[in-house]
Amino acid sequence: MLTQDVQANIGKVLSFLRDWDRGDRTVRGRMLNTFLSQNSGKTFYELELEFAQVASLFLARVTTWMRLTYMFGTFLGLQLKAIGVFLSASSHDQYLVEFVDDGGVLTLLEILGHSKSKEEDKREALCLLITVSNAGRKYKEFICESNGVKVIAESLATSNTDHNQETARALFESLSHGNPKYHNQIYKGLIALMICSSPKAQQLVLFTLHIVQSKMKTAHHSIVEPLLNMLRSLHLEVQDAAIDLILLLKSYDVRLVLLSGLVALLGPSKENQHQNTEESEMTKMTGSLPMFVQQAAAAKTMRLLAEDSREVSQELLSLGVIPHLLFALGNRDHTDTQIQASLALQYFVRSYPPIEEHVRRVTGSTLYAALMDKPETLYMNMSETQADILLNNKLDIIMSRLRSVLEKGKRVGQEVVETAKPKRKKSETVVKDEETINASLSTYHNFSDPADVVRLRSHLLSWYDKEKRELPWRTLAVTESDLNIRTYAVWVSEIMLQQTQVATVIDYYNKWMKRWPTVQDLAAASLEEVNQMWAGLGYYSRGKRLHEGSQKVVSELKGQMPNTVDSLLKQLPGVGRYTAAAIGSIALGHVTGAVDGNVIRVLCRLRAIGADSTSPAVTEALWSLANKLVDPDRPGDFNQAMMELGARICTPKGPLCSQCPVQTHCRSYSKVHIKQEKISQKLLGKPGRKPSTLPDIEDCINIETCLLCPSEPWNDELGVQNFPRKPAKKPPRVERTLTCVVIRVGEGGEDEYLLTQRPNKGLLAGLWEFPSLLLEEKNSEVKQKRALCADISKLTGTNLTESLFQYVGEVVHIFSHIHQTYVVHSVCLKDSDAQTQNENAQWLTRSALQEAAVSTGVKKIVKLCDSVDEAKEQTFKDGKRKKLPDMKNDKKQPTSKKPKLSATNVGSRQLSLNSFFKTVKEESD
C-alpha cells in the first residue's frame, strides 16, 4: 500500500501535469522556468523521485509542444533547456529513447534548418543533438538517416556565431565515430562545405575533415579542387589547416592529382600570360593577391611534402616542379611567394645533385649562391632583370632541359618515372581479350578511338560519384583495411545479389556480416545455421556454396581468400566468370571488366549489339569490350558504375536516356535519333523521292555477315529497347505437390508442427518443409493422399487414415523454372506422445518454425492456415452474437469485463490529451 507521502507526491505531479495541459503559453513559460530552477543537474533517479516515476510524461508534453510551436518561437529556448535537463540525466537513456520516439530529433533538425530560428535556439538544438549522438552508435545512425548531415552542414556554413560553428563541428566529429556506413555521407557533406565563405567555418570544416579522412580508406577526388582553393585564403589559420590536410592526403589515391594541382599553381595562369604590363600597382595587388597567396602556400606545401617523403619528392620532379618553382621565384609582386619558392628550391637542389647545374645556369652564379646560403632573403638580392629572366623562360624549354639532366642521373630519373604512377597488373584473361578485340569486333561495335574510351570513363565515373547508392557492401569495401575480410565481404555480397534485387539483399547482408564477419566465422557455422539465415532469399544452393567455400578457404588455403581473378574462379565453389571479376576488381583492385545482366544491356545498347546476347560470339565480344573500357585506376568503381547505370538509367523497360551520362557514346540512342529525323524529313519532304541504295551510316557495314548485328528487323516502337536481344524463355514446368500440416499439442500445451528435411542436393536442398508428396498424373489424388498418410504414420509412429486429412486450400509459389502449387491439408494428432522416428524429421513450436531454415513456400502455407483459422473463429463469433438476443432468461445486458477506454483512464504517458491539443490550437490562433 502506498504511503501518504507517495500519494501526496503523485497528487502533486498529476496536478502539475493538469495545470500544464490547461495552461496558456504564459502559464507554461512560468512552469518551465520553475522546472529549470528546481531540477537542473538532477540525475535520472532524482527526476523520477521528483515526478513520482512518471517524469517522462512531462518530457513528452514539452517535446510535443516544441514540435507544434517551434516555428513561432514560443518559449523555444526554455523548451530546449528543459529537454536538456532530461537528456543530460546520467546513467540512464530512458528519456533519450522516448525523446527520439516522440520525434524530438527530427524537430531539432527542423529548428536548425528553419530560417527564422534564433542563433541561441540553434545553439541549444546543436547541444542537444551532441548529447543524443554521444549516447551511442544507434543514435548517430538515426541522426544521419534523418538527413542530419546536410542540415548540420548548412547550419555550420550559415551560422553567424563562432560558438554555433564550433558546436556544429563538434557534432560532425561525434557523428564520424559512429557506423562506418555513414562515414562517406559525412565525408561528402564536409567536402561540400569547403566552399562556404566564413573563414571560421572553413577552418572548422578542414579540421573535421582531417579527422574523418584519417578513418577513410580512400579519398574522394572532389576534395582536390576546393582544398587547393583554400590555399588562397588570406587567413593563415585556414591556410595552415588546408596544408595539414594535404599532408595527410599524400598517403591516399588522390596524391598524383593533388601534386599536379600544386605544381600547376606555381606557373603562369592563362589570364596573366597576356596581362597588360602597364596596369597600375593597385590593380595588380587587389586582383592578384589571392593568387599570389596561393602560389606561396603551394610552394610551402610542396616543400613540406618533399621533406616528409622521398617518394613524393620524386613524383614532384617528374611533374616539373623545378621550372615552376623558378617561375614563382621571379614573382617580385609577392615577397612570400619568392621566399617559399626559394626554400623549396634549396631542398630539391641539395637532395638531387643532378638539378644543381640546371638551376645554376637559369639563376646565375650570384643568385644561386644567395639561394644556397640564405634562401629566405634571396628576394632582397634579386634585380628586376633577373626576375624577368626567370619569368620569361619558357616552361616547355626548361622542362626539356631538365629531363635531359634527370636522364643522366639515372638514380633520380629512373626512380621518378617508376614511382610517378604505379600501374596495376592486368589478369592474363584481360590481356588475351585485348589482343583479340580488334580482330573480333568491327569498328561499328567497338571503341576504336582511345579518346572515346577516356571520355566515357570520365563521364561515367563522374556520374557514379554523384549518384551512386550508399550500399553496405560498397561502404565495407571502401572502409575495410583488412584485405582478407574485404574480399570475403565482397564475395558474400556478389553471391547474394545473384538473381536477387538489391533492396531484398540489404537486410540479409547486414545480418549475415554481423553474425559471420570473417570467413573463419562462417566456416565454423553449421549448414543448418546458414540455411536458417538464408531462408527467404531464394536460390538456396548459393548459401550452401558460400559455406562450402569458406570451409575450403580455412582448411585448404590456411584461412586466406584467393587474391587473383583466376584463383577466385578456380578455388571457390559457385564463383563464375562474372563473380570472380567483380570480386577481383572491387575488393582487390585488379584491372578486369565484369559483365552481368545490367552490363550486358548497357554494352549492347552502347555498341548496337543486337544478336542473341547469350550466344558465344556476343558473350566474348561483351567481355572484350568490358575489359577494354574498365578504368585502370578505379576498376572496381568503374564496374559498379556500369552496373548502377544498368540498374537505374539503362533499364530493361522505360530507359531514362535523357539522364544517361554516356548518351553521346550510345549507338542505339544515335540510331533512334536518326530514325526520328528521317521520319520528320519524310513527312516534310517531296513525294516520290527514291530511297538511297547506300547503307545507313548508323549501321554496321558488315551487317550481312556480322555475328553481332540483329537478325530481326528494327522496331521503331521499341527504340533503344531493340537491344539486347534474348532468346524466348522456356515456360516453367507445372507441378502440384500434396502437403500436410501435421499438428500436435506439445508438453507445454503449445501447438507443435512436424517438419521434414529435404535432401542435401537439388531444389531447396537441406531446407525444412511440411510432409509433402509430388502429385503424379498417372496416380489418383486419393491414392497419393493414402501414400502421404502412410509416410506421416511412419514418421510419427501413429496409425493415421486419409479420412482425417482436412482440406485447407492451395498455395501457388513460382520458382525460376517451376510453377509450383501446394495442395494443403492439415491433421491434428490427439496423441501428444507422437514422436518422430527419423533423424530428418522434427517437431517445432510456432516461434521455432518462424526462425527455422524454411522456404518462402512453407511460410505461405503457414499464412494460409492462419487465414483459414481466423475465418473459422470469426464465423464462430458471428454465430454466437446472433444467438445472444434470443436468450430468454437474461434480464440484464451482458457487460464486458474490460474497462472502457476514455481520456481519463487510458494508461498512456499523457493525461488530458484532448485538453492539451485544444490549448495548443487556441495558442496557434
Residue pairs with C-beta under 8 A, 6 or more apart in sequence:
2 10
6 52
9 52
10 52
12 52
13 51
13 52
13 54
14 911
16 31
16 58
17 57
17 58
17 61
17 911
17 912
18 911
18 912
19 27
19 31
20 27
20 28
20 31
20 58
20 61
20 916
21 61
21 911
21 912
21 915
21 916
21 919
22 912
22 915
22 919
23 31
23 919
24 919
24 922
24 923
25 74
25 75
25 923
28 65
28 75
29 75
29 78
32 62
32 75
32 78
32 79
32 81
32 82
33 78
35 58
35 82
35 85
36 78
36 81
36 82
36 85
38 50
39 46
39 47
39 50
39 85
40 85
41 85
42 50
42 85
42 89
43 89
43 90
43 91
43 92
44 89
44 90
44 91
44 92
44 94
44 95
45 92
46 89
47 55
47 85
47 86
47 89
48 55
51 57
51 58
54 909
55 86
55 95
56 94
56 95
56 98
56 909
57 909
57 910
57 911
59 83
59 86
59 95
59 98
59 99
59 102
60 98
60 102
60 909
60 910
61 910
61 916
62 79
62 82
62 83
63 83
63 99
63 102
63 103
63 104
63 107
64 102
64 910
64 916
65 74
65 79
65 920
66 76
66 79
66 80
66 83
66 104
66 107
67 102
67 103
67 104
67 107
68 920
68 924
69 76
69 920
69 923
69 924
70 76
70 79
70 107
70 110
70 111
70 114
70 117
71 114
71 116
72 924
73 116
73 117
73 118
73 121
74 923
76 111
76 117
76 118
76 121
77 118
77 120
77 121
77 124
80 121
80 124
80 125
80 128
81 124
83 99
83 104
83 128
84 124
84 127
84 128
84 131
86 95
86 99
87 95
87 96
87 99
87 128
87 131
87 132
88 131
89 95
93 135
93 136
96 131
96 132
96 135
96 139
98 909
99 105
99 132
100 132
100 139
100 142
105 129
105 132
105 139
105 142
105 143
105 146
105 148
106 146
108 125
108 128
108 129
108 132
109 129
109 143
109 146
109 147
109 148
109 151
109 152
111 117
111 121
111 122
111 125
112 122
112 125
112 126
112 151
112 152
112 154
112 155
113 151
113 154
113 155
117 125
119 159
119 160
119 161
119 164
122 155
122 159
122 164
123 161
123 163
123 164
123 167
126 152
126 155
126 164
126 167
126 168
126 171
127 167
129 143
129 148
129 152
129 171
130 167
130 170
130 171
130 174
132 139
132 143
133 139
133 140
133 143
133 171
133 174
133 175
133 178
134 174
137 178
137 179
140 174
140 175
140 177
140 178
140 179
140 182
141 178
141 179
141 181
141 182
143 175
144 175
144 178
144 179
144 182
144 185
144 186
148 175
149 175
149 182
149 185
149 186
149 189
150 189
152 168
152 171
152 172
152 175
152 189
153 168
153 172
153 189
153 190
153 192
153 193
155 164
155 168
156 164
156 165
156 168
156 169
156 172
156 193
156 196
156 201
156 204
156 205
157 193
157 196
157 198
157 201
159 165
159 168
159 198
159 201
162 200
165 198
165 200
165 201
165 204
166 204
168 204
169 204
169 205
169 207
169 208
172 186
172 189
172 190
172 208
172 212
173 208
173 211
175 182
175 186
176 183
176 186
176 208
176 211
176 212
176 215
180 215
180 475
180 476
180 479
181 470
181 472
181 475
183 212
183 215
183 216
183 475
183 479
184 216
184 470
184 475
184 478
185 470
186 212
187 209
187 212
187 213
187 216
187 220
188 220
188 222
190 205
190 208
190 209
190 212
191 209
191 220
191 222
191 223
191 226
193 201
193 205
194 202
194 205
194 206
194 209
194 223
194 226
194 227
194 229
194 230
195 226
195 229
196 202
196 205
199 233
199 235
199 237
199 238
202 230
202 233
202 235
202 238
202 241
203 235
203 237
203 238
203 241
206 230
206 238
206 241
206 242
206 244
206 245
207 241
209 223
209 245
210 241
210 244
210 245
210 248
213 219
213 245
213 248
213 249
213 252
214 248
215 479
216 252
216 478
216 479
217 478
217 479
217 480
217 481
218 252
218 253
218 478
219 249
219 252
219 253
219 254
220 254
220 465
221 254
221 257
221 465
222 465
223 249
223 254
224 254
224 257
224 258
224 261
225 261
227 242
227 245
227 246
227 249
227 258
228 258
228 261
228 262
228 265
228 294
228 298
229 294
230 238
230 239
230 241
230 242
231 239
231 242
231 243
231 265
231 293
231 294
231 297
231 298
231 301
232 290
232 291
232 293
232 294
232 297
233 239
233 242
233 290
233 293
234 289
234 290
234 293
239 293
239 297
242 297
243 297
243 300
243 301
243 304
246 258
246 262
246 301
246 305
247 301
247 304
247 305
247 308
249 255
249 258
250 258
250 305
250 308
250 309
250 312
253 633
255 312
255 315
256 315
256 420
256 421
259 302
259 305
259 312
259 315
259 316
259 319
260 319
262 298
262 301
262 302
263 298
263 302
263 316
263 319
263 320
263 321
263 324
264 324
265 294
265 295
265 298
266 295
266 298
266 299
266 321
266 324
266 325
266 327
266 328
266 341
267 324
267 327
267 395
268 327
268 391
268 395
269 291
272 288
272 291
284 333
285 333
288 333
288 334
289 334
292 331
292 333
292 334
292 336
292 337
293 334
293 336
295 328
295 331
295 334
295 337
295 340
295 341
296 334
296 336
296 337
296 339
296 340
296 341
297 340
299 325
299 328
299 337
299 340
299 341
299 343
299 344
300 340
300 343
300 344
302 316
302 321
302 344
303 340
303 343
303 344
303 347
305 312
305 313
305 316
306 312
306 313
306 316
306 344
306 347
306 348
306 351
307 313
307 347
310 351
311 419
313 348
313 351
313 352
314 412
314 415
314 416
314 419
314 420
315 416
315 419
315 420
317 348
317 352
317 355
317 406
317 412
317 416
318 416
318 417
318 420
319 420
320 395
320 399
320 402
321 344
321 348
322 345
322 348
322 355
322 358
322 359
322 398
322 402
323 393
323 395
323 398
323 399
323 402
324 395
325 341
325 344
325 345
325 348
326 341
326 345
326 359
326 362
326 363
326 390
326 393
326 398
327 390
327 391
327 393
327 395
328 337
328 338
328 340
328 341
329 338
329 341
329 342
329 345
329 363
329 378
329 382
329 390
330 338
330 382
330 386
330 387
330 388
330 389
330 390
330 391
331 337
331 338
331 341
331 387
331 391
332 338
332 379
332 382
332 384
332 387
335 379
338 378
338 379
338 382
339 375
339 376
339 378
339 379
342 371
342 375
342 376
342 378
342 379
343 375
343 376
345 359
345 371
345 375
346 371
346 372
346 375
348 355
349 355
349 356
349 359
349 371
349 372
350 372
352 409
352 412
353 409
354 405
354 406
354 408
354 409
354 412
354 413
355 402
355 405
355 406
357 405
358 401
358 402
358 405
359 368
359 371
360 368
362 389
362 390
362 393
362 398
363 371
363 386
363 390
364 386
364 389
366 381
367 378
367 381
367 382
367 386
370 377
370 378
370 381
371 378
403 413
406 412
406 413
406 416
407 413
423 632
424 589
424 590
424 591
424 632
424 635
425 590
425 591
426 434
426 590
426 591
426 592
426 632
427 564
427 565
427 566
427 584
427 590
427 591
427 592
428 566
429 565
429 566
429 592
429 627
430 591
430 592
430 593
430 627
433 620
433 623
433 624
433 627
433 628
434 624
434 627
434 628
436 624
437 446
437 624
437 625
437 627
437 628
438 446
438 448
440 620
440 621
440 624
441 621
441 624
441 625
441 708
442 700
442 701
442 702
442 706
442 708
444 607
444 608
444 667
444 699
444 700
444 701
444 702
445 607
445 608
445 609
445 621
445 700
445 706
445 708
446 607
446 625
447 453
447 456
447 607
447 625
447 628
447 629
447 665
452 665
453 628
453 629
455 665
456 629
456 662
456 665
457 629
457 631
457 638
459 661
459 662
459 664
459 665
460 638
460 641
460 642
460 645
460 661
460 662
461 631
461 634
461 637
461 638
461 641
462 661
463 641
463 645
463 661
464 637
464 640
464 641
464 644
464 645
467 644
467 648
468 474
468 640
468 641
468 644
469 502
469 644
471 502
471 506
472 493
472 506
472 509
472 510
472 513
473 489
473 490
473 492
473 493
473 509
474 640
476 486
476 489
476 490
476 513
477 486
477 489
477 490
477 586
477 587
477 636
480 486
480 489
483 561
483 563
483 587
483 588
484 518
484 519
484 559
484 560
484 561
485 517
485 518
485 519
486 587
487 561
487 562
487 563
487 583
487 587
487 588
488 518
488 519
488 522
488 550
488 561
489 513
489 587
490 582
490 583
490 586
490 587
491 546
491 549
491 561
491 568
491 572
491 575
491 579
491 583
491 587
492 509
492 512
492 513
492 546
493 505
493 509
494 579
494 582
494 583
495 542
495 545
495 546
495 574
495 575
495 579
496 505
496 508
496 509
496 512
496 537
496 542
497 505
498 539
498 542
498 579
499 538
499 539
499 816
500 537
500 538
500 539
502 647
504 537
505 537
508 533
508 534
508 536
508 537
511 533
512 533
515 521
515 525
515 533
516 522
516 525
519 550
519 553
519 554
519 559
519 561
520 550
520 554
520 559
522 530
522 546
522 547
522 550
523 547
523 550
523 551
523 553
523 554
523 555
525 547
527 544
527 547
527 766
528 766
528 853
530 543
530 544
530 546
530 547
531 540
531 543
531 544
531 766
531 767
531 853
532 851
532 852
532 853
533 543
534 540
534 542
534 543
534 853
535 767
535 852
535 853
535 854
535 855
535 856
536 855
536 856
536 859
537 543
538 856
539 816
540 764
540 765
540 766
540 767
540 855
541 574
541 765
542 574
544 765
544 766
545 573
545 574
546 574
548 573
548 574
549 572
549 573
549 574
549 575
552 571
552 572
552 573
553 559
553 560
553 561
553 562
553 571
553 572
557 571
562 568
562 570
562 571
562 572
563 588
564 584
564 588
564 590
565 580
565 581
565 583
565 584
565 590
565 592
566 580
568 575
568 579
568 580
568 583
568 584
569 575
569 576
569 577
569 580
572 580
575 583
577 595
577 623
578 594
578 595
578 596
581 592
581 593
581 594
581 595
581 639
582 594
582 596
582 639
584 590
584 592
585 591
585 592
585 593
585 594
585 630
585 635
585 636
585 638
585 639
586 636
586 639
586 640
587 636
589 635
589 636
590 635
591 630
591 632
591 635
592 627
592 630
592 635
593 599
593 623
593 625
593 626
593 627
593 628
593 629
593 630
593 639
594 626
594 639
594 642
594 643
595 603
595 619
595 622
595 623
595 626
596 643
597 646
598 642
598 643
598 645
598 646
598 647
598 650
599 622
599 626
599 639
599 642
599 643
599 646
600 613
600 622
600 724
601 646
601 650
601 652
601 723
601 724
602 642
602 645
602 646
602 650
603 609
603 622
603 625
603 626
604 610
604 613
604 618
604 622
604 668
604 723
604 724
605 650
605 655
605 666
605 667
605 668
605 669
605 720
605 723
605 724
606 662
606 665
606 666
606 667
606 668
607 625
607 667
607 708
608 667
608 668
608 671
608 698
608 700
608 709
608 723
609 618
609 621
609 622
609 708
609 709
609 723
609 724
610 708
610 709
610 710
610 711
610 712
610 722
610 723
610 724
610 725
611 617
611 618
611 707
611 708
611 709
611 710
611 711
611 725
612 618
612 725
612 726
612 727
613 619
613 622
613 724
613 725
613 726
614 726
614 727
615 707
617 707
617 708
618 707
618 708
618 724
621 707
621 708
626 639
626 642
629 638
630 638
630 639
631 637
631 638
645 660
645 661
645 662
648 656
649 655
649 656
649 659
649 660
649 661
650 656
650 660
652 721
653 721
655 720
655 721
657 663
657 666
657 669
657 720
660 666
660 669
663 669
666 720
667 698
668 719
668 720
668 722
668 723
669 720
670 698
671 698
671 714
672 719
672 720
674 696
674 698
675 714
675 716
695 701
695 703
699 709
700 706
700 708
700 709
702 709
703 709
710 722
710 723
710 725
712 725
714 722
715 722
730 817
732 814
732 815
732 816
732 817
732 818
732 819
733 817
733 818
733 819
734 818
734 819
734 821
735 774
735 775
735 818
735 819
735 820
735 821
736 774
736 775
736 820
736 821
736 823
737 772
737 773
737 774
737 775
737 820
737 821
737 822
737 823
738 772
738 773
738 774
738 775
738 781
738 784
738 785
738 788
738 823
738 825
739 769
739 770
739 771
739 772
739 822
739 823
739 824
739 825
739 861
740 770
740 771
740 772
740 788
740 789
740 792
740 805
740 824
740 825
740 826
740 827
741 753
741 770
741 808
741 824
741 825
741 826
741 827
741 861
741 862
741 865
742 753
742 754
742 770
742 771
742 792
742 796
742 826
742 827
742 829
743 751
743 752
743 753
743 754
743 826
743 827
743 828
743 829
744 751
744 752
744 754
744 828
744 829
744 831
744 832
744 834
744 843
745 751
745 752
745 832
746 752
746 832
746 843
746 845
747 832
750 845
750 846
751 845
751 846
752 843
752 844
752 845
753 770
753 843
753 844
753 845
753 846
753 849
754 770
754 771
754 792
754 795
754 796
754 836
754 841
754 842
754 843
755 768
755 769
755 770
755 841
755 842
755 843
755 844
755 849
755 852
755 854
756 768
756 769
756 770
756 771
756 772
756 795
756 838
756 840
756 841
757 766
757 767
757 768
757 769
757 840
757 841
758 764
758 765
758 766
758 767
758 768
758 769
759 765
759 766
760 766
763 815
763 818
764 855
766 853
767 853
767 854
767 855
767 858
768 842
768 844
768 852
768 853
768 854
768 858
769 854
769 855
769 857
769 858
770 858
770 861
771 788
771 791
771 792
771 795
772 788
772 822
773 784
773 787
773 788
773 791
775 781
775 784
775 823
776 784
781 823
782 802
785 802
785 805
785 825
786 802
788 802
789 800
789 801
789 802
789 804
789 805
792 798
792 800
792 827
793 799
793 800
794 837
794 838
795 836
795 837
795 838
795 841
796 829
796 834
796 835
796 836
796 837
797 834
797 835
797 837
798 829
798 831
798 834
800 827
804 827
805 825
805 826
805 827
806 825
806 826
806 827
807 824
807 825
808 824
808 825
808 826
808 864
808 865
808 868
809 824
809 864
809 868
810 821
810 822
810 823
810 824
811 821
811 822
811 824
811 857
811 860
811 861
811 864
812 819
812 820
812 821
812 822
813 820
813 821
813 822
813 856
813 857
813 860
814 820
820 857
822 857
822 860
822 861
824 861
824 864
824 865
826 865
836 842
836 843
844 852
849 862
884 894
899 905
903 912
903 913
903 914
904 911
904 912
910 916
